[in-house]
Amino acid sequence: MKQLVGLRCHAGWVSHLAALQGCLRFLGINVSHPWLFGITGHAFLLIVDRRVSLRAPTDWDATPIKSLAQNLGATIRTVAGRRGEPDFPKRQEEAWRLARMAIDNAAPVYAWEMELPEYYVVYGYDEEGYYYSGAGGYQAGPKPWRTLGEGASGRLEVNAVEIGEPLAEEVAVYAGIAFALRFIDNPARWGAIGQAGVDGFDRWISALEEGTAQPFGVSYHAPFWHECRRMAAEFLRECRARLNESLRPLLNEAAGHYDVVAQNLATVHALFPFPQQEGAWGDQERVAAAIARLREAREHESIALALLREIHDQLEERVNI
């Protein structure tokens, strides 16, 4: 077996950034996890559909996340496809070739749905297939290369990560925030199946009130978006030391509101630990408590987003984009 010793997936609920962080660290691109979340804009996202389903957080075109991650000093080459497309077998072969060439050249790889519909680091291969690492670092394989893309989602995606050139920090921060705001304003542009930002909180609350929310989905959404909001607060605090001091009051205030959002989502997670089953909906007191926490999170999310737009506008003037 050919393998990259030491390449493992980072821990985290957002598997895309957990896998990408593992690749960046293998290459010696040592950025904090909050910085990766902020520079890619993912820290500020929240997507909820009508049933609070498992699909909403990950079933959208995440190409901008990879493009923005390159601002940290990486390049990412991708082979992607969909089961059922005429050229799907060819895409499987191209993905297999990309992974082997990258690993042969000491470049880390990450891919979609080695097992569950999440991202995994690919740390090695043999004649049969891929060896991979999931969030938290566990190892498995080989996965036969002709089965990649045959999972529940029908998506094929393999990414090879190499050293590139970073952008100036101020420009990279601006780009990440600008994408997040565009996504929040129009999530359908990236194929998201739900609403984003404050509208996402409204949809989540309505689903709980109407009894249409999937318990399993609620117990997944809460820690997933809690991680994002915790990273948002920490990212903005990192920005205080890296950006112009005139932004510090706005950064401090926004970080404080994202802290409150994260705290409330942590409470929802505690009320409905993952994985949650249908029986949880019989406890109306727990449901009511979750709704109350989501309402408070929504109010602080609204304030934080207004502040984020101010930060965006001030950065836009400074970077002249």
N, C-alpha and C positions, 0 to 999 in steps of 0.2 A: 504493500500500500504506500502511495505517495501522500505525505501529509505535511502541514505547517504546524510545527510544534509550538504550543502556547496560544494558538488562535482559539478563542472560545467566545461564546455569546455573553454579553453583559446581562445582569439581572434587570427585570423591569416588566411592566404590563404592556407598554408600547413596544411590541416585538421588533418593529421596523428599526427603531432607534437603538434598541438593545443589540440587535445584530450589527447595525452600522457602527455602533460604538466599539464593539469587539474588533471590527476590521480596522477602524482608525487607530486604536491603541496598538494593534499588531504592527502597523506601519510607523509607529512612533509619533502619530499626530495626537498629542496629549491634551485634549480639551475636556472640560468637566461635562458631566451629563446634562446639567442645566444649560450650559452654553450650547451644546448640540441641539437641545430642544428649542432654544430661543432662536438660534441662527437659521434653523429650518422652519420656524414659525409654528411647529407642532405644539409648543407649549400653550398656545392661545386658542387652539381648536377645541371644538366640542360639537359632535354630530349625533343627533338623536332622531330616530324615525318614530312612526306612529305606535309601534308596539315595543319600543325600546329593545330592538332585536340585537343579536350578536353581530349581525352583518355591518351595521351602521358605522362603527368606529374604524373599520379597515377596508370596506368595500367601496373604494373610490380611487381615482387616478392619482397615485402618490408621486408621479414624476417630478413635481416641483420640490418635494422633500429631498430627492436625490440631487437635483440641480443646485439647491441651496446648500446642501452639505458640502458640495464641491468648493464653496467659498471658504471652507476651513483649510483647504490645501490638499484636496483629493480629486481624483477623476474617477468616474463610475461609468463602466460600459455595461450595457444591459441587452439581454435577449429575452423577449417576451412574446407570448401568444395565448390563444384561447383554444381549448379543446373543441373540436368540431369545425375549426377553420381548415380550409383545403391544405394549407402548408404546415399544419400542426406537427406532423412527424419530422419535417425538416427543421422546425423550430426546436424540437427536442434534441435533435442532433447538434444544432448550432449551440444550444445551451450547454450540452455536454462537452463540446469542444472548447467553448469559452472557459468553463470551469477548470478543465484540465490544463489548458495553456496558462491560465492565471496562476494556478497552484504551482505548476512547473517553474514559474518565474517569481515565486515567493510573493504573489499578490493574493490577498484574502478574498473570499467569495461569500456572498450571502444570497439566499434564495427563499422563495415563497412555498409554503405548504409541503414541507418534507413529511410532516405528519398532520397536525392540525392546520387550519387556515391561519397561520401566523408565519413570521419570518424566522429563518434559522441561519446560522453561520455554517458554511461548508468548509471544513478544515482539511479534507483529504478525499482521495478516490482510489479505487482499484479497478480491475477489469469489469466488475459488475456494476458499480455505481458510486454514489456519493456517501461520504461520512460527514456527519453534521452535529452541531451543538445547538441546543435550545436555550431559551432564557434561563439564566442561572448557571449555565455551563455544563449541563449533563450532555453525554455523548451517545450517539447511536449510528447505525449504518451497518452494511451498505444499503442504500435505497437504490434499486435498479433504475438506471438512468432513463429507460424507456417508460417508466411509470410517472415521471415528474410531469405535473400538469393534469394528471388523471384523477386528482382528488375531488372533494366535494365542490370546491369553487370553480373548477375547470380552468384555473389560471396557471400559466407557466411564466416564471420570472426568475432569471439568474443574473446576478450583478457581480462584476469583478471590480475591485477597488484598488487604485494605484495612487502613487504620490503625484500631486499637482501643485498649483500655485494658489496661495490664499489671497483673498481680498483684504483690503484695509478693514479693520474691525468696525469702524463707524458705518462703512458702506454695507458690510455683511449684516450688521444689526438692522439697518434700515430695510434691506431686502427681505429679511425674514419677517419683520413686522408688516411690511407692505403686502407680502403674500397672505399672511394670516388675515388681514383686514379684507382683502379681496375675496378670500374664501368665505369668510363669515357673511359677507354681503351677498354672495352668489354661490352657494355650495354646489348647485346643480352643474355649474361650469366644469367641475371636476368629477361629475358623475355620482356625487353623494346621494344617498337615498333618503336622507332626512334633512332636518333644519339645523342651523349652526348658531353658535353664540347664545344670546338671550332667547332667541326663538327656539333654540334647542331645549333650553330649560323649560320654556312654556310647554313644549310638546311632551317632555318628560313628566311634568306635573300633571298635565291633562290625562296622560295615559294611566297614571296612578289613580287619579280621581275617578276615572271612568272604568277602572278595572281591566283595561286592555293591555297593560304592560306585561311582558314576559318576565317572570321572576328570575329565570336564569340570566336574561339580558340585563335586568336591573343590577344584579349582583356582579356583573362584568363591567358595565358602564361605570359604576361608582368608583372602583379602584383605578380603572383606566384613565378617567378624566381627573381623578384626584391626583394621579401622578403628573399629569400635564400642568395642573394649576400649581402644584408644589414646585415644579420646575420653572414655571413662569415667574413666581415670586423670587426664586433663587437667581434666575437669569437676570432679572431686572436689578437685583442687588449687585450682581457681578458687573453689570453695565455701569454702575456708579463709579467704579474704579477705573473703567476703561474709556468712558465717554466724557465729553465736555461737562465740567462741573455745573453749568447752567441748567442741565437736565436733571440734576440730583433731586430737587423737590418733587418733580413729576414721577421720577423713577421710584422714589420712596413711597409716595402715596399709592401708586398703582400696585406696587409689591404688597403693601399692606392689605389692599382689597383682595388681591389674589390669594393671600394667606387665609382670609376669611372664607373664600370660596372653597379652598382646599380643606379647611377644617370641617366645613359642613358636608362635603363629599365623603370625608373620612367617617363621619357619623353615619351617613347613609350606608356606607360599606359595612360598618359595624352592625347596623340594624339588619342588613341582608348580606351576610358573608357569602363569598363565592365558594362552591356553586350553590345556588338557591333553587329550591324546587317549588312546585305549585302550592304545597301546603302552607307556605308563608303568607299567602294572601288571605288566610283565615284570621290572621291577627290584625284587626283593623287599627289597633293602637300603634302598632309598628308602622303600618302604612301611613297613618296620619302624621307620625313623627318624621317619617322620611319626607313627606310633602312639605312640612314646615321647614325642614333643613334645606330643601331645594328652593323654596321661596326666598329664604335668606341668601342662599348662594346666588340666586338670580339677581337680586338687588345689588349685591356687590359686584357681580359680573358686569352689570350695566355700567356702573361707575368706573370700573377698571377699563372697560372698553373705550369709554369716552376719554379717559386719560391716555390710553394707548394711542388713540388717534392724535392727541396733542403731541405725544412723543414722536409719532410718525411725521407730523407736519414740521416740527422743529428739525428733525434729522433731514428731511427732504430739502430744507433750505440750506443746510450745512453741506450736504454731499452733492448738491446741484444736479440732481437727477430729475 
